[in-house]
Amino acid sequence: MGYRLSPLLWDKVKDITSHAILPLACYLVGSFAITTLLMKNNLMDNLAADYVRTAVAKGVTFKDAVVKHALRNSLIPIATTFGQNITLLVSGSFLIETIFDIDGFGLLALTAVLDRDYPVVMGTVLVGATVFVVINMMVDFCYAYLDPRIRVRGKRNL
């Protein structure tokens, strides 16, 4: 006997999906445009670099030269903007949450500021700062993965 979703659950999934399309599109449109433009420009710069031409001259196929050399070096600035985009999503969420009447983190912070609810303001700033630090640490690990010249060390030798 196969597993089937109940009609009530299926209707709830369709309702949530239909109401999430516009807010998600608002979140993603600006970031996506900037990220794709940055990726295109960095990839074009790296494709014109000497090391890609040298790799092709040594017998590496153009596809492998693009994927293993140029693309990997082009992803480093994308990792940087990824961290900044996440911070912008957290800090700019109050506008989208206000427009679409979504009870979320941004609207909570905005309401707390307007109502002068200082403990909630401090809590939202603490959570936002924690997210910022964690995302920046993840970006640093992405740097170490993308560029073998960068190493992440546990202990420091003094």
Residue, then its C-alpha position, 0 to 999 in steps of 0.5 A: m500500500g502506497y503512502r499518500l498525503s491527506p487532502l488537508l495536508w496537501d491543501k496546506v502545502k499548496d497554500i503555503t507555497s502560493h503565499a511564499i512565492l512573492p516574498l521569496a522572489c523579493y528576497l532573491v531578485g536583487s541578490f541574484a542579479i548582483t551575484t550573477l553579474l559579479m560571477k560573469n565579470n570574474l569568470m571573464d577576467n579569469l578566462a583571460a588570465d595567463y594561467v588558463r591559457t597555459a593550462v590549455a597550451k599544456g594539453v588540458t581541455f578548455k572545459d577542464a581549464v574553465v572548471k578546475h582553474a577559472l571557475r574555482n578562482s571566480l567563486i572566491p568573490i562570490a563567497t564574499t558576497f554570499g556572506q554579505n547577502i545573508t546579512l542583508l536578508v536578515s537586516g532588510s527582512f523587516l521591509i518585506e515582512t511589513i509589506f507581506d504581513i509576515d510575522g518574522f524576525g525583521l518585523l519583530a525587531l522593527t516593532a520592538v524599536l518602534d515600541r521602545d522594547y529594549p530587551v527585545v531590541m537587544g535580543t534581536v541585535l544579539v541574534g543578528a550579530t551571531v548570525f553575522v559571525v557564523i556566516n562570516m566563519m562559514v565564508d572563511f571555510c569556503y575560502a579555505y576550500l576554494d583556494p588551496r593557498i589559504r589554510v584554516r589552523g586550529k592552534r596558533n604556534l607562538 
